Amino acid sequence: LLYSPNDSSHDRYAIGVARAASFNGPYSKRSEPLLSTVSSHGLYLGPGGQDIVGGPKGDALVFHSWDASYAYRAMHSLPLRWQGDTPSVTPPTGG
């Protein structure tokens, strides 16, 4: 399960992962978010509102985050990789 904890008006908004043995739970949260302002080194401010999109080149994580001036939330996409049933993303560096 992917979820967005915290308030979307702040950079603490993030993309979390929780898992359960069955659909009805109980769910356990992963200790670190899949993507956050901190894990993206400030590239994505308050990422959230995510979905997974499958395509011919694999899965992508589609999400929104604040622009640098906090004027609007822009859409983004990152390749989503799987290690077993654990998702991961690697934000770009530099720029």
N, C-alpha and C positions, 0 to 999 in steps of 0.2 A: 504494500500500500504506500503510495506517495501522498504526502500531505504538506500543507503550508502552515507552519506554526507562527504565532505572533501576529502583530498588526501590520497590514500591508502598507501603512503610511510611514513606516520606519525601515531603516536598513537592517533591522533584526529579523524581518520577514525572511524565510528561508524555505528550502525544500527538504523535507524529512522523509525517512524511510521507516516503516513499521512492518512487522511480519507476524503471522500467526499460522498455526498448524491447520486451522480451518477458517472458512469465511466468517463465521460468527465469533471468532476470537477465542481467547483474549489476545490482543496485539501487544507486542513488545517493540518499543522504539529503539532504533539504532542510536548509539550515543552521539555520533557526529552527523550533521546534515549531509545530504547528497550534494547540495550546493548552497552557498551562503555568500554574503558580502565578504566575510573573512576568507573563506576557502577560495574565492575568486580573486583575492588580493585587491578588492575594490572595483573590479571591472564590472560586476553586476551588483547593483545596489538594491537590496531587498528582493532577490529573485523568488518567484512563486507562481501560482496559477498554472501549474505544469500539466502536461500530458505527454504520453509516449506515442510517437508516430512511427510505424514500420514502413520501410521502403526497400528498394532493390539493393541499396548499399548498407542495409542494417537499420537498427532502431535509432531514433533521435529523440532527445528530450527537448520539448518546445515549452517555453516559459516566458514570462514577462518580468521586467525589472525597471527601476527608476533610471532616467537619464541622469547625467552628472549634475544638472541644476534642479533636480526633483520637480520638473515641470510636467512630465508625462511618463507613462510606463510604456516601454518599447518591447517588441517581441524579439525573441532570440531562439536559436536552435543550436544544440551541441550534440555530437555523436554520443550515443549511450552504449556503453559496453556492459557485458554481463560476465561475471565470474561465478559460475553456477547460477544461483538465484539471487545474487547480489549485484545491484546496478552500480555503475560508477561513471563519472564524467571527468574530463580534464579541461578546465577553462584555458583559453589561449593565454599566452604570456606576452609581455612587451606591447608595443603598439604605439 
